[in-house]
Amino acid sequence: MLANHDETRHVLVGQSPRARHVLKMIEKLGRCRWPALLLGETGTGKEVVSRLIHNISPQGPFVTIDCSSMVGPLMESELFGHVKGAFTGAANTKVGLIEVANGGTAFFDEIGELPLDLQAKLLRVLQEKEFRPVGSLTTRRSDFRIIAATNRDLAKEVEKGTFRRDLFFRLNVINIRLAPLRDRKEDIPELLNHFLTRVGGNYTLTAEALEVILSYDWPGNVRELENCVQHMVAINSGPLLHVADLPSNLQNHLHQKKSQYLSAAASAWPAPNEPAAAPSAPESFNPGTPAQIASIIPLMELERRAIMNALDYTKGDRAVAAHLLGIGRTTLYRKLKEYQLAV
């Protein structure tokens, strides 16, 4: 899943079972006004899903409220607004985000960051449809559909006492869990094509670069993948994007895998218990001796075994196997075909 400031480009990308399930839930939630709770790691596309839900049957504004960016005493003012003179520096009356969202959808991003006192005030707004700006003696009304998102386990936060149980139940009418990118890697090629199309320029990834990307776990999820594409395009004039164009985190990932495989290969090699004895000179050299002939392994067979061992150590990762063997990816493909090795 991914997002862009242009509303027409808020789309769900991917055909994996997880992506299709989310799309079905979006369609169902978009036809009602029930509260929804979006769960998932940072960068999985929670705001995009919330916008798609709102856009199914758009009513009123879509207002994003980033709870992690609001700090200190100004947080209440941001949410509920304030009247002129409510506190030092309040030179004018300010309308809060809660009031702006009236008639539409309020998306509370990272709602787990909201302090307990504001959780109580938000709950009242959801129940009574009314609130009081900071410094005001009168109440105002705001009726909106709430969609909340968090990367926390709110049920555990409730048990710890850092999140109100009643607010949790109010929000958790319907929830959607967004899978991390590492659990739906089959969507990565389509996501890459989408991002490359967005930047323009007819860029294409080499097979080696794609394999490295597919082997990475993407802790930053779709957001990190988009940043990766932007980085590669920024440092390469194209049209082909190579392994060398990958950002440092993926370069480090590749080198780490290579080191792990080399260490595994070294530890798997049997160390002799004692120095090998020097070979004694034969009384007479007979090139036709069967034992001597059997001890000679053709170079092609040695190469075939080296390729098989490299692929075995890398569990089929051809990009890293080529690095271990000191050859290019194209050369490895040619050798695999030459030796009729299954890949």
C-alpha positions as CSV (number, residue, x, y, z in Angstrom):
1,M,0.0,0.0,0.0
2,L,1.2,3.5,-0.7
3,A,0.3,7.1,-0.6
4,N,0.8,10.4,-2.4
5,H,-0.5,13.9,-1.8
6,D,-2.5,13.7,-5.0
7,E,-5.9,12.1,-4.1
8,T,-6.1,10.3,-7.4
9,R,-2.9,8.4,-6.6
10,H,-4.0,6.9,-3.3
11,V,-4.2,3.3,-4.4
12,L,-3.8,-0.1,-3.0
13,V,-1.0,-1.9,-4.9
14,G,-0.6,-5.7,-4.7
15,Q,-2.5,-8.9,-5.5
16,S,-1.3,-11.0,-2.6
17,P,-4.1,-12.6,-0.5
18,R,-3.4,-10.1,2.3
19,A,-3.7,-7.1,0.0
20,R,-7.0,-8.4,-1.5
21,H,-8.4,-8.9,2.0
22,V,-7.6,-5.3,2.9
23,L,-9.3,-4.1,-0.3
24,K,-12.4,-6.1,0.6
25,M,-12.5,-4.6,4.1
26,I,-12.1,-1.1,2.6
27,E,-15.1,-1.6,0.4
28,K,-17.2,-2.8,3.3
29,L,-16.1,0.0,5.7
30,G,-16.5,2.7,3.1
31,R,-20.3,2.0,2.9
32,C,-20.9,2.6,6.6
33,R,-19.8,5.1,9.2
34,W,-18.6,2.7,11.9
35,P,-15.3,3.5,13.8
36,A,-12.4,1.6,12.4
37,L,-9.0,0.7,13.9
38,L,-6.0,0.1,11.6
39,L,-3.2,-1.9,13.1
40,G,0.3,-2.4,11.6
41,E,3.9,-1.4,11.7
42,T,5.1,2.0,10.6
43,G,5.1,2.5,6.9
44,T,2.5,-0.2,6.0
45,G,0.1,2.4,4.6
46,K,-2.4,3.0,7.4
47,E,-3.2,6.6,6.3
48,V,-3.7,5.4,2.7
49,V,-6.2,2.8,3.8
50,S,-8.1,5.4,5.9
51,R,-8.3,7.7,2.9
52,L,-9.5,5.0,0.7
53,I,-12.2,4.1,3.2
54,H,-13.3,7.8,3.3
55,N,-13.3,8.1,-0.5
56,I,-15.7,5.2,-1.0
57,S,-18.6,7.4,0.1
58,P,-16.9,10.8,0.7
59,Q,-18.8,13.0,3.1
60,G,-17.2,16.2,4.5
61,P,-13.5,16.7,4.9
62,F,-10.8,14.2,5.6
63,V,-8.7,15.4,8.5
64,T,-5.4,13.8,9.6
65,I,-4.6,14.2,13.3
66,D,-1.0,13.0,13.9
67,C,-0.9,12.2,17.7
68,S,2.8,11.6,17.6
69,S,3.6,15.1,16.4
70,M,1.6,17.0,18.9
71,V,3.5,17.6,22.2
72,G,3.0,19.3,25.5
73,P,0.2,21.7,26.5
74,L,-0.5,22.7,22.9
75,M,-1.9,19.3,22.1
76,E,-5.3,20.0,23.6
77,S,-5.4,23.3,21.7
78,E,-4.6,21.5,18.4
79,L,-7.4,19.1,19.0
80,F,-10.1,21.2,20.5
81,G,-9.0,24.8,19.6
82,H,-8.9,27.7,22.0
83,V,-10.4,31.1,22.6
84,K,-8.5,34.4,22.5
85,G,-6.6,34.9,25.7
86,A,-7.0,31.3,26.9
87,F,-3.3,31.2,27.7
88,T,-0.1,33.2,27.2
89,G,0.4,33.7,23.4
90,A,-3.3,32.9,22.5
91,A,-3.7,36.2,20.6
92,N,-6.5,34.9,18.5
93,T,-9.3,32.3,18.6
94,K,-8.2,29.0,17.0
95,V,-10.5,26.3,15.5
96,G,-9.3,22.8,16.6
97,L,-9.0,19.8,14.3
98,I,-11.9,18.1,16.0
99,E,-14.2,21.0,14.8
100,V,-12.6,21.0,11.3
101,A,-13.5,17.3,10.9
102,N,-17.2,18.0,11.6
103,G,-19.4,16.1,9.0
104,G,-16.4,14.2,7.7
105,T,-13.7,11.7,8.7
106,A,-11.0,12.3,11.4
107,F,-8.0,10.0,11.0
108,F,-6.1,9.7,14.3
109,D,-2.7,8.5,13.4
110,E,-0.7,6.8,16.1
111,I,-3.5,7.2,18.6
112,G,-1.6,5.2,21.2
113,E,0.5,8.3,21.7
114,L,-2.5,10.3,23.0
115,P,-2.2,11.1,26.7
116,L,-4.8,9.7,29.1
117,D,-6.4,13.1,29.9
118,L,-7.0,13.7,26.2
119,Q,-8.2,10.2,25.7
120,A,-11.0,11.0,28.1
121,K,-11.9,14.2,26.3
122,L,-11.9,12.4,22.9
123,L,-14.2,9.7,24.3
124,R,-16.7,12.3,25.4
125,V,-16.6,13.8,21.9
126,L,-17.3,10.4,20.4
127,Q,-20.2,9.7,22.8
128,E,-21.8,13.1,23.1
129,K,-20.7,14.8,19.9
130,E,-19.7,17.9,21.9
131,F,-16.5,19.4,23.2
132,R,-15.2,22.6,24.8
133,P,-12.3,24.7,23.4
134,V,-9.5,25.6,25.8
135,G,-10.5,28.7,27.8
136,S,-14.2,28.6,26.6
137,L,-17.2,28.3,28.9
138,T,-19.5,27.0,26.1
139,T,-19.6,23.7,24.3
140,R,-19.5,23.2,20.6
141,R,-20.6,20.2,18.5
142,S,-18.7,18.0,16.1
143,D,-20.0,14.8,14.5
144,F,-17.4,12.9,12.5
145,R,-16.5,9.3,11.6
146,I,-13.3,8.3,13.4
147,I,-10.6,6.0,11.9
148,A,-7.7,5.4,14.3
149,A,-4.3,3.8,13.6
150,T,-1.5,2.6,15.7
151,N,1.7,0.5,15.6
152,R,1.2,-0.5,19.2
153,D,-0.7,-3.4,20.8
154,L,-3.6,-1.4,22.3
155,A,-4.9,-4.4,24.2
156,K,-1.6,-4.6,26.1
157,E,-1.6,-0.8,26.6
158,V,-5.0,-1.2,28.2
159,E,-3.6,-3.8,30.6
160,K,-0.7,-1.5,31.4
161,G,-3.0,1.3,32.1
162,T,-1.6,3.6,29.4
163,F,-4.7,3.4,27.2
164,R,-8.4,3.7,28.4
165,R,-10.3,0.5,28.1
166,D,-13.6,2.3,27.2
167,L,-11.9,4.2,24.4
168,F,-10.3,1.1,23.1
169,F,-13.7,-0.7,22.9
170,R,-15.2,2.4,21.3
171,L,-12.5,2.4,18.5
172,N,-12.2,-1.4,18.0
173,V,-15.6,-1.9,16.4
174,I,-13.9,-3.1,13.2
175,N,-10.2,-3.5,12.8
176,I,-7.9,-4.1,9.8
177,R,-4.4,-5.5,10.4
178,L,-2.0,-4.4,7.7
179,A,0.7,-7.0,7.0
180,P,4.4,-5.9,7.0
181,L,6.1,-6.0,3.6
182,R,8.3,-8.9,4.6
183,D,5.1,-11.0,4.9
184,R,3.8,-10.1,1.4
185,K,7.0,-10.0,-0.7
186,E,5.0,-11.2,-3.7
187,D,3.7,-7.6,-4.0
188,I,7.2,-6.1,-4.2
189,P,7.6,-6.3,-8.0
190,E,4.3,-4.6,-8.6
191,L,5.1,-1.9,-6.0
192,L,8.5,-1.3,-7.7
193,N,6.8,-0.9,-11.0
194,H,4.3,1.6,-9.5
195,F,7.1,3.7,-7.9
196,L,9.2,3.6,-11.1
197,T,6.3,4.7,-13.2
198,R,5.6,7.5,-10.8
199,V,9.1,9.0,-11.0
200,G,9.1,8.6,-14.9
201,G,12.1,8.2,-17.0
202,N,11.5,4.5,-18.0
203,Y,13.8,3.2,-15.3
204,T,14.3,-0.6,-15.0
205,L,15.9,-2.7,-12.3
206,T,18.5,-5.3,-13.1
207,A,17.8,-8.9,-12.1
208,E,20.6,-8.7,-9.5
209,A,19.2,-5.5,-7.9
210,L,15.7,-7.1,-7.8
211,E,17.0,-10.2,-6.1
212,V,18.7,-8.1,-3.4
213,I,15.5,-6.1,-2.8
214,L,13.5,-9.3,-2.5
215,S,15.9,-10.8,0.0
216,Y,15.6,-7.8,2.3
217,D,13.1,-7.7,5.2
218,W,12.1,-4.0,4.8
219,P,11.6,-2.9,8.5
220,G,10.3,0.5,7.2
221,N,7.9,-1.4,4.9
222,V,6.4,0.3,1.8
223,R,7.6,3.7,2.8
224,E,11.2,2.4,3.0
225,L,10.7,0.7,-0.4
226,E,9.6,4.0,-2.0
227,N,12.6,5.8,-0.5
228,C,14.8,3.1,-1.9
229,V,13.5,3.6,-5.4
230,Q,13.8,7.4,-5.1
231,H,17.4,7.0,-3.9
232,M,18.4,4.7,-6.9
233,V,16.8,7.1,-9.4
234,A,18.5,10.1,-7.8
235,I,22.0,8.7,-8.2
236,N,21.7,6.9,-11.5
237,S,20.8,8.6,-14.8
238,G,19.3,5.3,-16.0
239,P,17.6,3.6,-17.6
240,L,19.1,0.5,-15.8
241,L,19.3,0.6,-12.0
242,H,22.0,-1.7,-10.6
243,V,23.0,-3.2,-7.3
244,A,25.6,-0.4,-6.8
245,D,22.7,2.1,-6.9
246,L,21.0,0.5,-3.9
247,P,21.0,2.6,-0.7
248,S,23.5,1.9,2.1
249,N,21.1,-0.2,4.2
250,L,20.6,-2.7,1.3
251,Q,24.3,-2.6,0.5
252,N,25.1,-3.5,4.2
253,H,22.4,-6.2,4.0
254,L,24.1,-7.8,1.0
255,H,27.6,-7.6,2.5
256,Q,26.3,-9.1,5.8
257,K,24.7,-12.0,3.9
258,K,27.9,-12.6,2.0
259,S,29.9,-12.6,5.2
260,Q,27.5,-15.0,6.9
261,Y,27.7,-17.4,3.9
262,L,31.5,-17.2,3.8
263,S,31.7,-17.9,7.6
264,A,29.3,-20.9,7.2
265,A,31.4,-22.2,4.3
266,A,34.6,-21.8,6.3
267,S,33.2,-23.5,9.4
268,A,31.8,-26.4,7.2
269,W,35.3,-27.1,5.8
270,P,36.8,-30.0,7.9
271,A,40.0,-28.9,9.7
272,P,42.6,-31.7,9.9
273,N,43.6,-32.9,13.3
274,E,47.2,-32.9,12.4
275,P,49.4,-31.5,9.6
276,A,49.2,-33.6,6.5
277,A,52.3,-35.7,5.8
278,A,54.3,-34.7,2.8
279,P,53.7,-37.0,-0.1
280,S,56.4,-39.5,-0.7
281,A,58.0,-39.6,-4.1
282,P,56.7,-42.6,-6.2
283,E,59.3,-45.2,-7.2
284,S,58.1,-44.9,-10.8
285,F,55.5,-42.6,-12.5
286,N,52.8,-44.5,-14.3
287,P,50.3,-42.0,-15.9
288,G,48.0,-44.9,-16.7
289,T,47.4,-46.1,-13.2
290,P,43.6,-46.2,-12.5
291,A,44.0,-44.8,-9.0
292,Q,45.9,-41.8,-10.3
293,I,43.4,-41.1,-13.1
294,A,40.4,-41.4,-10.6
295,S,42.0,-38.8,-8.3
296,I,42.0,-36.1,-11.1
297,I,38.8,-34.0,-11.2
298,P,38.1,-32.1,-14.4
299,L,38.0,-28.3,-14.1
300,M,34.4,-28.2,-15.4
301,E,33.3,-30.6,-12.6
302,L,35.1,-28.5,-10.0
303,E,33.3,-25.4,-11.3
304,R,30.0,-27.2,-11.3
305,R,30.5,-28.3,-7.7
306,A,31.6,-24.8,-6.6
307,I,28.4,-23.3,-8.1
308,M,26.2,-26.0,-6.4
309,N,28.0,-25.4,-3.1
310,A,27.5,-21.6,-3.4
311,L,23.8,-21.9,-4.1
312,D,23.4,-24.4,-1.3
313,Y,25.1,-22.1,1.2
314,T,23.0,-19.1,0.0
315,K,19.8,-21.2,0.0
316,G,19.3,-20.4,-3.7
317,D,20.1,-16.7,-3.5
318,R,21.8,-16.3,-6.9
319,A,22.9,-12.6,-6.3
320,V,24.9,-13.5,-3.2
321,A,26.1,-16.8,-4.8
322,A,27.6,-14.8,-7.7
323,H,29.3,-12.5,-5.2
324,L,30.8,-15.5,-3.3
325,L,32.0,-17.1,-6.5
326,G,33.5,-13.8,-7.7
327,I,31.6,-13.8,-11.0
328,G,28.8,-11.6,-12.4
329,R,25.2,-12.6,-12.3
330,T,25.0,-13.0,-16.1
331,T,27.9,-15.4,-16.0
332,L,26.3,-17.4,-13.2
333,Y,23.1,-17.7,-15.3
334,R,25.1,-18.9,-18.3
335,K,27.0,-21.5,-16.2
336,L,23.7,-22.8,-14.7
337,K,22.4,-23.3,-18.2
338,E,25.6,-24.8,-19.4
339,Y,25.7,-27.4,-16.5
340,Q,21.9,-27.9,-16.6
341,L,21.6,-27.1,-13.0
342,A,18.1,-26.5,-11.6
343,V,17.5,-23.0,-10.1
